[in-house]
């Protein structure tokens, strides 16, 4: 009973502290570029309400927290497809290779495609008959290492590119993270089953500045004088835009664990550079079936105490089927409610080898 009270107390503290100490009115909404970097990738993490910074231990750690790569037991390849709002599509693909005695090396990509849109101008506001597309991606090279059985660190170097019709922008960024396993609140008395603390900083890098053919336009430099000045070449000069910098800190505990059952609860607090601070919560039930695999039920909520948020309930399920000693199939599904923006679904397939 005392342990349950202690668990409840620490969860309440973690949830309320960011709300009471950090919450403030957002002052920089709409001031960053490459917003696709904040979508959240991987069905398992998404169905936990994005409360995944301390729990992640698969190849999706390339996105959430590269330190999670250090806790991978097997090499893994993973692909996620998640249709986004207003016909936007987004994907994650990654592979993590475990090198015994050294660590885990990862290579990943996140991608967002905004579809085909009509070209409009001031004089042709219904469209010129032309179409244009917008596309963004980020390539990451990651490494995670478990220094001891209770501590891991990780880092990712990434290249980010954004394209809108004939315009391009690019940036370089770094992700850093750590995960610590503690003995606190361990239902088995073992450190690996105790409370986990995770921290990460994502997208710390250079600014993005668009440039390309669409910035070049003829300008009449002397509109009040006769002469052929209207054909003078001119170019718009755009401002530089920061990346969506995100600092995450979270804890997760095993509320109970037996040989075949485990219930985990996670709480994350986030401090982005383009919005107010907020909290994510999630829970995961794991059922182990001998000689078959593992089944998961997940639920969560994103954006607690965030004013005017459209984030809401997240749900999901998954399973791992151990086909052989050296090979396993992994499938996850996630569902997210984005209020008036609609419902988002996420599909993930992975192979462990």
N, C-alpha and C positions, 0 to 999 in steps of 0.2 A: 504494500500500500504506500509506503514512504517513497518507493522508487517511482510509482505512478504519479504521486504528487510532485516529485522532483522533475519528472519529464514534462508534466503540464506546466510547471513553473517556468522552466527554461524556454519552452515554446512560446508562452505568453510574453516573456521578456524579449525574445528575439523579434516577435511580431510587433509588439507595441513600441519598442525603443526607436526603430526607424520612423514610425509614424509620429511619435511625440517630439523627437529630437531633430529629425532631418526634413520632414515634410514641409514644403514651401510652394508657393505659387510658381508655376513654370514661367520663366522669363525668356527662354530661347527656343520656343517651339518653331519649327520650320527653318532652323538656321544651320542644318547639317545636310550633307549629301550622302549618297549611297545608303539610303535607308533600308535597302534589302538586307544589310548586314545585321539588322535588329529583328528580322522576321522570327527567328527561332527555327532550327532545323533538326530533324530527327523525331520520329513519332513518339518514342519513349519520353524524351524530355518535354515535348509539347503537351502530351497528355497529362503530365504532372504540373501543368500550369507554369511551365518554364522554371520550376524550382528544382534545378538539376545540377547546380555548380558543385555541390559536395557529393552527389550520388553517382555521377557519370563514371563509367568504367569500361566503355566500349569506344569504337572508333569515332563516334559522334563527338567525343571529347575535343576533337580538332576544332569544333565550333564553340562548345560550351565552356570548356576548361581543359587546356592541354595537359594539365597534371593528371587527369583521369587516364591518359594513355599509359601512365606508369603502373596502373593497377590492372591492366589487361593481362589475362592469363593465356590467351591464344591470339594469334594473328587473325585479322578480320577485314573483310571487304563489305561495304554497306552502300546502299543507294536509297534515297528518299525522294519521293515525288509528292508535292503538296500544291494543288491548285489554290491560288490566293484570290483576293477580292477582285471584282471588275475584270474578270478574264485574265488576270495576271497568273503566270505559272512560275513556280520556284522549285529548285532541286538541290539536293546535296549528294555528292558522291565522294567516298573516301576509302582509303585502305591504310591499315596499321599493321606493321610487321614487328613482331616481338623478337628481339635479339637477346638471348639469355646473357646475363651478366653485364649488359650495356644499357638496354632500355627499349623503348618502342619508338619506331620512326613512322611518321604518318604523312600522307599526301592527300589533300582534300580540295574540293571545289564547291562553292555555293554559287547559284546562278538564278537570276530572275529575268523573265521575258515579259514585256509589257504589251505584247501583241501589236497588231497593225491599227493605225489611226489615220484619220483624214488630215491632210494638210490644209490649214486655213490661214488666211491673211486678213489684214484690215479691210481690204476691198472685197475679198471673197470669204466672208465669214461662214458660208454654208459649205465651203470646201472648194479646192481648185481642181479636184479630180485626181490628185496625186495621193499617195499613201506613204506613211513613214513608220518606222519601228524604233523601239527603244529596248536596250539590252544591257545587263550588268552582270559581272561575275567577279569572284575573288578566288585566287589560287593560294593555298596554304601549304607550307612545308613545316612539319611539326616534329617535336621530340618530347617524350615524357619519360621520366626515370623515377623508380621507387628506390630511394636511398636506403631506407630501412623498411621494416614491415609496417610502419605506421606513418611514414612521410614520403610524399612524392611531389615533384615539381615538374613544370612543363613550359614550353615556349613554342610559339608559332610565328613564322615570318610570312607575310602575305602580300600579294600584288593584287590591286583592285583596279578594275577598268569599267568605265561607263560610256555607253554610246547612245546618242540620240540623233537619228538620221545621219547627217554628215559631221556631227560634232563628237569629239572624244575627250575624255578626262581620265586620268589615272593617278594612283597614289600607292604608297608603300606603308605597311603598318605592322605592328608587333602585338601579339597576345602573350600574356604571362599568367601563370596560375600555380597554386599550391593546394594540396589536400592533406589534412592531418587526421589520422585515426587516433582517437583517445579511448581510455578505458571507461569513461563516464557512461552510465546508464546501459551497460552491456547486459543483456538478458542471460548470456551464457557465462559471463565473467572473462571472456576472451577479448583482447584488444580489437581484433578485426571485426567484432560485432558491436563495438561501442560507438559513441557519437562521432560523427565525421564533420570536420570543419573544412569548408572549401572557399577559396578566394580567387578571383580572376579579374584581370583588366583586359578589355578587348578593344581593338581598333585604335591603338595609340600610334599615330603616324603623321604623315604629311597631309597637306590639304589638296583638294581637287580643284582644277581650273579647266573649264571647257574651252576648246579651241577647234577650229575646222572651217570648212567651206561656207557653212551657213552664217558665219560671223562676218563674211566679206560682202559688202554692199556698196554700190556706187553712191557717191555723195556729191551734191552740188556745193562746192566750197565757197562759191561766190554767187548766191541765188539772185542778187540784185544787179548783176552786171552781165552784159552780153558776152558771148563766147562759149566755147565747148567745155564748160567746167563740170557739167552734170555727170560726166563719165569718169571722174576722178575716183580711184580706188580708195575705199574706206573699210575699216575693220573695227567691229565692236570689241572692246576689251572687257572681259568678264572678271568678276571678283573670285577669289579663292574661297572654297567652302571646306569646313572641317568635316571629319568623319564622325559617325555616331559613337563617341567614346562611352563605354559602359563599364562601370565597376560593380562587381557582384560579390557578395559575401553571404554564405549560407551554412546551415547546419542540418544534419539528418540523423535520425536515431532509428533503431529497431525497437519498436514498441513491444514486440515479442518475437521469438524465434525458436522453432523446434527443428527436428530432422527434416520435416517435409513442409513446414509452413513458416512464412516470415512476413511481418507487416512493418513497413518503413514509412516514416513521416519526415518531410523535408520542408524547410522554410528558407527562402532567399530574400535578401534586401538588395535593391538595385539603386545605383546612383548614376543616371545618364546625364550627358552634357546638354541634352536638348529637351529636357522635360523635368518634372518633379520626381522626387524619390518615391518608390513604391515597393510593395511586398508581394511575393508569390508564395503559394503554399501548395503542397502536393502529397499524396500518399500512394503507396504501391503494395499490393498483396502478391506474394510469390508462393506458388504451389509447386513443389518438386515431386515428380513422379518417377520412381526408380526405373531404370532401363528405358525410359522414354524421353524425358526432358523436363522443362520448366514452363509453367503457365503464369501469366501476369494479368492482374486487373489494376488499372490506374485511374486516378482522378486528381483534379487540382483546380486552382483558381488563380488567375493572373491579374495583377493591377489593383490589389487592395489599397485603399486610401488614396487612389489616384483620381483627382477630380475630373469629371466629364470623360471617364474612360469607357470605351466600348468593349474592353476585354471582359471575359466572364468565365463560365464553367468550362473545364476541359476534362475529357474522358478518353480512355483508351484501353487496349488489351494487346497481348502479344504472347508468343511462345518460342521456345528454343527446342528443336528436335535434334537429339544427338544421333545422327544417322550411323556414324561409326566412331571409333575411338579418336580418330584424327579429323573428323569433319562434322559440322553441325549447321543446320539451317535455322535462320532467325527471321521471324516475321513480326512486325509491329504495326498497329493501327492507332491513329490519334484523331480526336475530334475537338474542335474549339469553337466557342460561341463568341462572335465579334459584334453582338448587338445589331444595330441597324445596318452594319456592313455585311452581315450574313454569317453563314456557318463555314468553317474551314475544316477540311479533312486532310489527313497526312498518311501516306503509305510507305512503309520501309521494308526492304528485304536485305538480309545480310547473310554472309557465309563465314563461318569460323573454321580455321584450319591450322 
